Amino acid sequence: MIDTEFLAALEAGTLPEAEFDHAGHVRAAWLYLRQDTFPEALAKMSRALRSYASAHGKADRYHETVTVAFLALINERLQLHGDGGDWRSFLAHNQELLDRRLLRHYYRPETLASPAARRVFILGEFRDPPYGA
């Protein structure tokens, strides 16, 4: 599926759940960040995630801290190393973004599991980047 179709399906809530795994979330963030500033991309990503979750009967799945933190990490890679030209190239040079445990280098598991972190963005507690910036 090409990028425009991917985002359109995500925003319409019709993207198959199998295509919206963790890599799909990273792809959506990468696409939004390529077309907008960080604040605008964050607003679009948050809106798309909330809408998609609601459309699939999982409105409680949205997690503010995970969304903002991953978007910030993806933006960091984009700004420091470029967009790779296309999704597959970007991903090939930023494989660490596919590690769902990546945020454990910035947060304690109990913080991420908290209701507060789900509701509002919690600034990272420590930084020990495993992959370098």
C-alpha positions in Angstrom: 0.0 0.0 0.0 1.4 3.4 -0.9 1.9 6.0 1.7 -1.1 8.2 0.8 -3.4 5.1 0.8 -1.9 4.0 4.1 -2.7 7.3 5.9 -6.1 7.6 4.3 -7.0 4.1 5.5 -5.7 4.9 9.0 -7.6 8.1 9.3 -10.8 6.5 8.0 -10.4 3.6 10.4 -10.4 1.1 7.6 -6.7 0.0 7.8 -6.7 -3.7 8.7 -5.4 -4.2 12.2 -2.8 -6.6 10.9 -1.2 -3.7 9.0 -1.3 -1.4 12.0 1.1 -3.2 14.2 4.1 -1.4 15.9 5.8 -1.0 12.5 2.6 0.6 11.1 2.5 3.0 14.0 6.1 4.0 13.3 5.3 4.4 9.6 2.4 6.6 10.3 4.5 8.8 12.6 7.2 9.0 9.9 4.7 10.0 7.3 3.2 12.8 9.5 6.6 14.1 10.5 7.7 14.2 6.8 4.8 16.5 5.9 4.4 18.7 9.0 6.2 20.2 12.0 6.5 18.2 15.1 3.5 19.8 16.9 1.3 19.5 13.8 2.4 15.8 13.2 1.7 15.1 16.9 -1.8 16.5 16.7 -2.5 14.5 13.5 -1.0 11.3 14.9 -2.9 11.6 18.2 -6.2 12.3 16.4 -5.6 9.4 14.0 -4.7 7.0 16.8 -7.7 7.9 18.9 -10.1 7.7 16.0 -8.7 4.4 14.8 -8.9 2.9 18.3 -12.5 4.0 18.7 -13.4 2.7 15.2 -12.1 -0.7 16.3 -13.8 -0.7 19.7 -10.6 -0.1 21.6 -10.8 3.6 22.6 -9.0 2.8 25.9 -5.9 1.7 24.1 -4.6 5.2 23.3 -1.4 6.0 25.4 -0.3 9.7 25.4 3.2 9.1 26.8 4.0 6.3 24.3 2.7 8.4 21.4 4.6 11.5 22.2 7.8 9.8 23.2 7.9 7.6 20.1 7.1 10.5 17.8 9.9 12.5 19.4 12.4 9.6 18.8 11.3 9.2 15.2 11.6 13.0 14.7 15.1 13.0 16.2 16.1 10.3 13.7 14.6 12.3 10.8 16.2 15.6 11.8 19.6 14.1 12.5 19.9 11.5 9.7 17.2 12.4 7.1 14.1 10.6 5.9 15.9 7.9 4.0 14.1 8.9 0.8 11.4 6.3 1.4 9.9 4.3 4.3 11.9 1.1 3.7 15.2 3.0 3.5 14.4 5.0 6.7 13.5 1.8 8.5 16.6 0.0 7.3 18.7 2.8 8.9 16.6 3.0 12.1 15.8 -0.6 13.0 15.8 0.3 16.7 12.5 2.1 16.3 10.9 -1.3 15.7 11.9 -2.4 19.2 8.7 -2.0 21.3 10.9 -2.0 24.4 12.8 1.1 23.2 11.0 3.4 25.7 12.4 1.3 28.6 15.6 3.2 28.1 13.7 6.4 29.0 11.0 5.1 31.4 10.5 2.6 34.2 7.9 0.0 33.2 5.6 1.0 36.1 5.6 4.6 34.8 4.5 3.5 31.4 1.9 1.2 32.9 0.4 4.0 35.0 -3.0 5.6 34.3 -1.3 9.0 34.4 1.1 8.1 31.6 -1.8 6.9 29.5 -3.6 10.2 30.0 -0.9 12.8 29.8 2.7 13.0 28.5 5.2 12.1 31.2 8.7 13.4 30.5 11.3 10.6 30.4 12.8 9.6 33.7 16.3 8.8 32.5 18.3 8.5 29.3 20.5 5.7 28.4 20.1 5.5 24.6 21.0 2.1 23.4 21.5 3.1 19.8 22.9 6.6 19.9 21.4 9.6 18.4 
